[in-house]
């Protein structure tokens, strides 16, 4: 077995950098947004790490390269694999299934075969890059077969897996035609991390029902083969976070503070500015939020221009039918509310269908009196944590869906069931008129949690538990 290679290998569907080709035809790489690279970069540099993932362009074959002292190893995907493995099985089968079947999942054998084939390619690439006895950390629902495939190729490795989205209850997961293969794929890991204790519990229940394996609490025992000792797999919650100190510092800069003031001025200085920030995804509850806000204006409980809502919805998976329908629905809802309630030059809803850089997001968070997070199901929801990290003034109120992973941690938020439109309307009204002293008390509690439990602590905690797993011999 090879002795060269990297001591830590991270495997995710996408590399943490987006490639662009300059006028001279030479590729250059820009760090893509997201906290994962922020969390893992210092650890990877210290551990001599490599990161495997797709570069984001179909049919691109790119040699491994170095950026910011990290080794990046592109794993190629063909155009048909992007359609079948990624847009198909990952995002039209697994994503809706794992998000409470808010939209109906589609199951196609062709998609499954592509998923299996791509997972094998990722596993082989990881096996090639990992040093003897290395730690490999696999991420998310696109790569759930990789742990078992990798263990088969390299029994000497410590393998961790983290699921960034929810894991569904048995009654929903059981719909998946390839349910047993997915469970067996995940059980190739030594440690399986989830966002919430409930997700880890769901997984253990699925293991108990679909396999003959013994479980005790969080630990699943896999019998050893050929006289070898059994292997133990732990399924536990490791709630992810953000680089909260960096976001806090960004929101304290004079430029961002001034921009926040300018935003309010540009909107006509409303008494209450509400904000929603989401990917345009049916799991985010944007339709429910707009329905509640529109009805509050209809009822006269909120009025324009005293109250206004900014809804930022960045484009997402525009090739998938359910997302195209959602965009049409949101456009229509915003048009109706503005048609019925806007004043000249003062719309009730400012709807932005594009993404913004972190500086503008920090200014929006700082400008908003009420943050509305109404997801119908969300693994964590980092927008809620970004809002809290930005509020160094201890002002602002967070209305938070109880169906987000963040609801377990952010106990100073006003929790809501977004399916209960009447209850959601009451919560929004309560937040709009919350006593400033009560709001400050809630925000201080939220900030203590978010600033202490940052993304660096998350990655360190997961890797500490994983590296405590005893080293195994090459026969596994």
C-alpha positions as CSV (number, residue, x, y, z in Angstrom):
1,X,0.0,0.0,0.0
2,X,1.2,3.5,-0.9
3,X,3.1,5.6,1.7
4,X,3.2,8.8,-0.3
5,X,0.2,11.1,-0.3
6,X,-1.7,13.6,1.9
7,X,-2.4,13.2,5.7
8,X,-5.8,14.9,5.4
9,X,-8.0,14.5,2.3
10,X,-11.3,16.5,2.0
11,X,-13.8,15.2,-0.5
12,X,-16.8,17.3,-1.6
13,X,-18.9,17.6,-4.8
14,X,-17.5,20.9,-5.7
15,X,-14.0,22.3,-5.2
16,X,-14.0,25.5,-3.0
17,X,-12.7,27.5,-5.9
18,X,-14.4,28.6,-9.2
19,X,-12.3,28.5,-12.3
20,X,-12.3,31.2,-14.9
21,X,-10.4,31.5,-18.1
22,X,-8.6,34.8,-18.8
23,X,-8.1,36.6,-22.1
24,X,-4.7,34.7,-22.5
25,X,-6.5,31.4,-22.2
26,X,-5.0,30.6,-18.8
27,X,-7.3,29.4,-16.1
28,X,-7.4,31.4,-12.8
29,X,-9.1,30.4,-9.6
30,X,-11.3,32.4,-7.3
31,X,-12.4,31.2,-3.9
32,X,-16.1,30.4,-3.9
33,X,-18.3,31.7,-1.1
34,X,-19.0,29.4,1.9
35,X,-17.7,28.6,5.3
36,X,-16.3,25.2,4.6
37,X,-13.0,26.4,3.0
38,X,-12.6,29.0,5.8
39,X,-13.0,26.2,8.4
40,X,-10.7,23.7,6.8
41,X,-8.0,25.8,5.1
42,X,-5.8,26.3,8.3
43,X,-6.2,22.6,9.3
44,X,-5.4,21.4,5.8
45,X,-2.3,23.5,5.5
46,X,-1.1,22.2,8.9
47,X,-1.9,18.6,8.1
48,X,-0.5,18.7,4.5
49,X,-4.0,18.3,3.0
50,X,-5.6,17.8,-0.4
51,X,-9.2,18.8,-1.5
52,X,-11.0,16.7,-4.1
53,X,-14.0,18.0,-6.0
54,X,-15.6,18.8,-9.3
55,X,-14.4,22.2,-10.8
56,X,-18.0,23.2,-11.9
57,X,-17.5,22.8,-15.7
58,X,-18.7,19.7,-17.5
59,X,-16.1,17.7,-19.5
60,X,-13.2,19.7,-18.1
61,X,-10.1,17.7,-17.4
62,X,-7.7,19.7,-15.2
63,X,-4.5,18.5,-13.5
64,X,-4.2,18.9,-9.7
65,X,-2.9,22.4,-8.8
66,X,-2.1,24.5,-5.7
67,X,-4.0,27.6,-4.5
68,X,-3.4,29.3,-1.2
69,X,-1.0,26.5,-0.1
70,X,-3.8,23.9,-0.7
71,X,-3.6,21.0,-3.1
72,X,-6.8,20.9,-5.2
73,X,-7.6,17.8,-7.2
74,X,-10.3,18.2,-9.8
75,X,-12.6,15.2,-10.4
76,X,-14.1,15.4,-13.9
77,X,-17.8,15.0,-14.6
78,X,-19.3,14.7,-18.1
79,X,-22.3,16.7,-19.3
80,X,-24.5,13.6,-19.0
81,X,-23.2,13.0,-15.4
82,X,-24.0,16.6,-14.4
83,X,-27.5,15.9,-15.7
84,X,-28.0,12.5,-14.2
85,X,-25.8,12.3,-11.1
86,X,-26.0,15.9,-9.9
87,X,-29.2,17.6,-11.3
88,X,-31.0,14.2,-11.3
89,X,-30.3,11.9,-8.4
90,X,-28.7,14.3,-6.0
91,X,-31.1,17.2,-6.5
92,X,-34.3,15.7,-7.9
93,X,-34.2,12.4,-5.9
94,X,-32.3,12.9,-2.6
95,X,-32.8,16.6,-2.0
96,X,-36.6,16.5,-1.9
97,X,-36.6,13.2,-0.1
98,X,-34.3,14.5,2.6
99,X,-36.3,17.7,3.0
100,X,-39.6,16.1,4.1
101,X,-40.9,15.6,0.5
102,X,-41.9,19.2,0.2
103,X,-41.6,18.5,-3.5
104,X,-42.0,14.9,-4.8
105,X,-38.8,13.1,-5.4
106,X,-38.2,11.4,-8.8
107,X,-36.5,8.0,-8.8
108,X,-34.9,6.8,-12.1
109,X,-32.5,3.9,-12.4
110,X,-30.4,5.7,-14.9
111,X,-29.8,8.5,-12.4
112,X,-28.9,5.9,-9.7
113,X,-26.4,4.2,-12.0
114,X,-24.7,7.6,-12.7
115,X,-24.7,8.4,-9.0
116,X,-23.0,5.1,-8.2
117,X,-20.4,5.5,-11.0
118,X,-19.5,9.1,-10.0
119,X,-19.2,8.1,-6.3
120,X,-16.8,5.3,-7.4
121,X,-14.7,7.9,-9.3
122,X,-14.5,10.1,-6.2
123,X,-13.6,7.2,-3.9
124,X,-10.8,6.1,-6.3
125,X,-9.4,9.6,-6.5
126,X,-9.4,9.9,-2.7
127,X,-7.7,6.5,-2.3
128,X,-5.0,7.7,-4.7
129,X,-4.3,10.9,-2.8
130,X,-4.4,9.7,0.8
131,X,-1.2,8.7,2.6
132,X,-1.0,5.5,4.7
133,X,-3.3,5.8,7.7
134,X,-4.6,9.3,6.5
135,X,-7.8,10.9,7.6
136,X,-10.4,11.4,4.8
137,X,-13.4,13.7,5.4
138,X,-16.3,13.2,2.9
139,X,-19.0,15.8,2.6
140,X,-22.7,15.8,1.8
141,X,-25.5,14.0,0.1
142,X,-24.0,13.9,-3.4
143,X,-21.3,11.4,-2.1
144,X,-23.0,9.0,0.3
145,X,-21.6,5.9,-1.3
146,X,-18.0,7.1,-1.1
147,X,-17.2,6.0,2.5
148,X,-17.9,2.2,1.9
149,X,-16.2,2.3,-1.6
150,X,-13.2,4.0,-0.1
151,X,-12.9,1.6,2.9
152,X,-12.9,-1.3,0.4
153,X,-10.0,0.3,-1.5
154,X,-8.1,1.6,1.6
155,X,-9.0,-0.1,4.9
156,X,-6.1,1.7,6.6
157,X,-7.8,5.1,6.4
158,X,-9.9,6.9,9.0
159,X,-13.0,8.0,7.2
160,X,-15.4,10.7,8.3
161,X,-18.7,11.8,6.6
162,X,-20.7,14.9,7.3
163,X,-24.3,15.5,6.0
164,X,-25.0,19.2,5.6
165,X,-28.7,18.7,5.0
166,X,-31.3,16.9,7.1
167,X,-31.5,13.1,7.3
168,X,-35.2,12.1,7.0
169,X,-37.2,9.9,9.3
170,X,-37.5,6.2,8.4
171,X,-41.0,6.5,7.0
172,X,-39.7,8.9,4.3
173,X,-36.2,7.4,3.7
174,X,-37.9,4.0,3.1
175,X,-39.3,5.3,-0.2
176,X,-35.8,5.3,-1.7
177,X,-35.5,2.3,-3.9
178,X,-31.7,2.1,-3.1
179,X,-32.1,2.8,0.6
180,X,-30.0,-0.1,1.7
181,X,-27.1,0.7,-0.6
182,X,-27.1,4.3,0.7
183,X,-27.1,3.1,4.3
184,X,-24.3,0.7,3.6
185,X,-22.3,3.4,1.8
186,X,-22.5,5.7,4.8
187,X,-21.6,2.9,7.2
188,X,-18.2,2.8,5.5
189,X,-17.3,5.8,7.7
190,X,-15.9,5.7,11.2
191,X,-17.8,8.9,12.2
192,X,-21.0,10.2,10.5
193,X,-21.8,13.8,11.4
194,X,-25.3,15.4,11.3
195,X,-26.6,18.9,11.9
196,X,-29.1,17.9,14.6
197,X,-29.4,15.1,17.2
198,X,-32.7,14.3,15.6
199,X,-31.0,13.6,12.2
200,X,-28.5,11.2,13.9
201,X,-31.4,9.5,15.7
202,X,-33.2,9.1,12.3
203,X,-30.2,7.5,10.8
204,X,-29.7,5.0,13.7
205,X,-33.4,4.0,13.5
206,X,-33.0,3.5,9.7
207,X,-30.0,1.2,10.4
208,X,-31.9,-0.8,13.0
209,X,-34.8,-1.3,10.6
210,X,-33.0,-2.0,7.3
211,X,-30.0,-4.0,8.6
212,X,-29.2,-6.7,11.1
213,X,-26.5,-4.6,12.8
214,X,-26.3,-4.0,16.5
215,X,-26.8,-0.4,17.7
216,X,-26.2,1.0,21.2
217,X,-27.0,4.7,21.5
218,X,-25.0,6.6,18.8
219,X,-22.7,3.6,18.1
220,X,-23.3,1.0,15.4
221,X,-21.2,-2.2,15.4
222,X,-20.1,-3.8,12.1
223,X,-18.9,-7.4,12.6
224,X,-15.2,-8.0,11.6
225,X,-14.5,-10.3,8.6
226,X,-12.1,-13.2,8.5
227,X,-11.5,-13.2,12.3
228,X,-10.8,-9.4,12.5
229,X,-12.3,-7.4,15.4
230,X,-15.6,-5.6,14.9
231,X,-15.6,-1.9,13.7
232,X,-17.6,0.8,15.5
233,X,-19.4,3.6,13.6
234,X,-20.6,6.6,15.5
235,X,-23.5,8.8,14.3
236,X,-23.6,12.1,16.2
237,X,-24.6,15.8,15.8
238,X,-22.0,18.4,15.0
239,X,-24.0,21.6,14.2
240,X,-22.1,23.6,11.6
241,X,-21.5,27.4,12.0
242,X,-19.9,30.4,10.2
243,X,-16.7,32.4,10.6
244,X,-18.6,34.5,13.1
245,X,-15.7,36.7,14.2
246,X,-14.8,37.6,10.6
247,X,-18.4,38.5,9.9
248,X,-18.7,40.5,13.2
249,X,-15.5,42.4,12.2
250,X,-16.8,43.1,8.7
251,X,-20.1,44.5,10.1
252,X,-18.1,46.9,12.3
253,X,-16.2,48.5,9.5
254,X,-17.1,52.2,8.8
255,X,-17.9,51.4,5.2
256,X,-20.5,48.7,6.0
257,X,-22.0,50.8,8.8
258,X,-22.4,53.7,6.5
259,X,-23.8,51.5,3.8
260,X,-26.4,50.2,6.3
261,X,-27.5,53.8,7.0
262,X,-27.6,54.5,3.2
263,X,-29.9,51.5,2.6
264,X,-32.4,52.7,5.1
265,X,-32.3,56.2,3.6
266,X,-32.7,54.9,0.1
267,X,-35.8,53.0,1.3
268,X,-37.4,56.2,2.7
269,X,-36.4,55.4,6.3
270,X,-39.2,52.9,7.2
271,X,-40.0,52.5,10.8
272,X,-39.6,48.7,10.5
273,X,-37.3,47.1,7.8
274,X,-37.8,43.4,7.4
275,X,-35.4,41.1,5.5
276,X,-35.4,37.7,4.0
277,X,-32.3,36.2,2.4
278,X,-32.4,32.8,0.8
279,X,-31.4,30.7,-2.2
280,X,-34.6,30.5,-4.4
281,X,-35.4,27.0,-3.1
282,X,-38.8,25.5,-2.2
283,X,-37.4,24.4,1.2
284,X,-36.9,28.0,2.3
285,X,-40.6,28.9,2.9
286,X,-40.4,32.1,0.8
287,X,-44.0,31.6,-0.4
288,X,-45.2,31.2,3.2
289,X,-43.3,34.3,4.3
290,X,-44.8,36.4,1.5
291,X,-48.3,35.1,2.2
292,X,-48.0,36.1,5.8
293,X,-46.6,39.5,5.0
294,X,-49.2,40.2,2.4
295,X,-52.0,39.2,4.7
296,X,-50.6,41.5,7.5
297,X,-50.8,44.4,5.0
298,X,-54.3,43.3,3.9
299,X,-55.4,43.2,7.6
300,X,-53.9,46.6,8.3
301,X,-51.7,45.2,11.1
302,X,-48.7,46.4,9.1
303,X,-48.7,49.4,6.8
304,X,-46.6,50.8,4.0
305,X,-44.3,52.9,4.0
306,X,-43.9,52.4,7.8
307,X,-43.0,48.8,7.1
308,X,-41.1,47.4,4.1
309,X,-39.6,44.0,3.2
310,X,-36.4,43.3,1.3
311,X,-36.4,39.7,-0.1
312,X,-33.1,38.6,-1.5
313,X,-33.4,35.3,-3.4
314,X,-30.3,34.2,-5.2
315,X,-30.8,31.9,-8.3
316,X,-30.7,28.2,-7.7
317,X,-30.9,25.0,-9.9
318,X,-32.7,26.8,-12.7
319,X,-32.7,23.6,-14.8
320,X,-35.0,21.8,-12.3
321,X,-38.8,22.2,-12.9
322,X,-39.8,22.7,-9.3
323,X,-37.4,25.7,-9.1
324,X,-38.8,27.3,-12.2
325,X,-42.3,27.0,-10.8
326,X,-41.2,28.5,-7.5
327,X,-39.7,31.5,-9.3
328,X,-43.0,32.1,-11.1
329,X,-44.9,31.8,-7.8
330,X,-42.6,34.3,-6.0
331,X,-42.7,36.8,-8.9
332,X,-46.5,36.6,-8.8
333,X,-46.8,37.0,-5.0
334,X,-44.5,40.0,-5.0
335,X,-46.4,41.5,-7.9
336,X,-49.7,41.1,-6.1
337,X,-48.5,42.6,-2.8
338,X,-46.8,45.5,-4.5
339,X,-49.8,46.1,-6.8
340,X,-52.2,46.3,-3.8
341,X,-50.0,48.0,-1.1
342,X,-47.2,50.1,-2.6
343,X,-47.2,53.8,-2.6
344,X,-45.6,55.8,-5.5
345,X,-41.8,55.1,-5.3
346,X,-42.3,53.1,-2.1
347,X,-42.9,49.4,-2.9
348,X,-44.0,47.1,0.0
349,X,-41.5,44.4,-1.1
350,X,-38.1,45.0,-2.7
351,X,-37.4,41.8,-4.5
352,X,-33.8,41.0,-5.6
353,X,-33.3,37.9,-7.6
354,X,-29.5,37.8,-7.5
355,X,-26.6,37.3,-5.0
356,X,-24.6,40.0,-3.2
357,X,-21.0,40.1,-1.9
358,X,-20.4,39.7,1.9
359,X,-20.0,43.5,2.4
360,X,-23.4,44.2,1.0
361,X,-25.0,41.3,3.0
362,X,-23.4,42.6,6.2
363,X,-24.9,46.1,5.5
364,X,-28.3,44.6,4.8
365,X,-28.2,42.6,8.0
366,X,-27.2,45.7,10.0
367,X,-30.0,47.7,8.4
368,X,-32.8,45.2,9.1
369,X,-34.9,45.4,12.2
370,X,-36.4,42.0,11.7
371,X,-34.8,39.0,10.0
372,X,-37.3,36.4,8.7
373,X,-36.1,32.8,8.3
374,X,-39.1,30.7,7.6
375,X,-37.6,27.5,6.1
376,X,-39.9,24.5,5.9
377,X,-36.9,22.2,6.4
378,X,-33.2,23.2,6.6
379,X,-30.1,21.3,7.8
380,X,-28.8,24.4,9.6
381,X,-29.5,27.8,8.0
382,X,-26.3,29.9,8.2
383,X,-28.1,33.1,7.2
384,X,-29.7,33.2,10.7
385,X,-26.2,33.0,12.2
386,X,-24.8,35.6,9.8
387,X,-27.5,38.0,10.9
388,X,-26.7,37.5,14.5
389,X,-22.9,37.9,13.9
390,X,-23.5,41.2,12.1
391,X,-25.4,42.7,15.0
392,X,-22.6,44.1,17.2
393,X,-25.1,46.8,18.2
394,X,-27.2,44.1,20.0
395,X,-30.2,45.3,18.1
396,X,-32.4,43.5,15.6
397,X,-34.8,40.6,16.0
398,X,-34.6,37.1,14.5
399,X,-37.8,35.2,13.6
400,X,-36.7,31.6,13.0
401,X,-38.4,28.5,11.8
402,X,-38.4,25.6,14.3
403,X,-37.6,23.3,11.3
404,X,-34.1,24.7,10.9
405,X,-31.1,23.1,12.6
406,X,-30.3,26.6,13.9
407,X,-33.4,26.5,16.1
408,X,-31.7,24.0,18.4
409,X,-29.0,26.5,19.2
410,X,-30.5,30.0,18.8
411,X,-32.7,30.1,21.8
412,X,-33.0,33.9,21.7
413,X,-34.9,33.9,18.5
414,X,-38.7,34.0,18.1
415,X,-39.5,30.5,16.9
416,X,-42.3,29.9,14.4
417,X,-44.0,27.0,12.5
418,X,-44.1,28.5,9.0
419,X,-46.9,26.2,8.0
420,X,-49.1,28.0,10.6
421,X,-49.8,31.3,8.7
422,X,-51.8,32.8,11.5
423,X,-49.0,32.0,14.0
424,X,-46.4,33.3,11.6
425,X,-48.3,36.6,11.2
426,X,-48.5,36.9,15.0
427,X,-44.8,36.3,15.3
428,X,-43.9,38.9,12.6
429,X,-46.2,41.5,14.3
430,X,-44.6,40.7,17.7
431,X,-41.1,41.1,16.3
432,X,-42.0,44.4,14.6
433,X,-43.2,45.9,17.9
434,X,-40.8,44.2,20.3
435,X,-39.6,46.3,23.2
436,X,-36.0,47.4,22.5
437,X,-34.8,46.2,25.9
438,X,-36.3,42.7,25.2
439,X,-34.8,42.7,21.7
440,X,-31.3,43.6,23.1
441,X,-31.6,40.8,25.7
442,X,-32.5,38.3,23.1
443,X,-29.7,39.4,20.7
444,X,-27.0,39.3,23.4
445,X,-27.9,35.7,24.1
446,X,-27.8,34.9,20.4
447,X,-24.5,36.5,19.9
448,X,-22.8,34.7,22.8
449,X,-23.8,31.4,21.1
450,X,-22.8,32.3,17.6
451,X,-19.5,34.0,18.4
452,X,-18.4,31.1,20.7
453,X,-19.5,28.2,18.4
454,X,-17.9,29.2,15.2
455,X,-17.0,27.2,12.1
456,X,-13.4,26.6,13.2
457,X,-14.6,25.0,16.5
458,X,-17.0,22.8,14.4
459,X,-14.3,21.4,12.2
460,X,-11.8,21.0,15.1
461,X,-14.4,19.1,17.1
462,X,-15.4,16.8,14.3
463,X,-11.8,16.0,13.4
464,X,-10.8,15.5,17.0
465,X,-13.5,12.9,17.4
466,X,-12.5,11.3,14.1
467,X,-8.8,11.2,14.8
468,X,-9.4,9.6,18.2
469,X,-10.6,6.5,16.3
470,X,-7.9,3.8,16.7
471,X,-5.7,3.3,13.6
472,X,-6.6,0.1,11.8
473,X,-4.5,-2.4,10.0
474,X,-4.6,-2.7,6.2
475,X,-7.0,-5.7,6.4
476,X,-9.8,-3.6,8.1
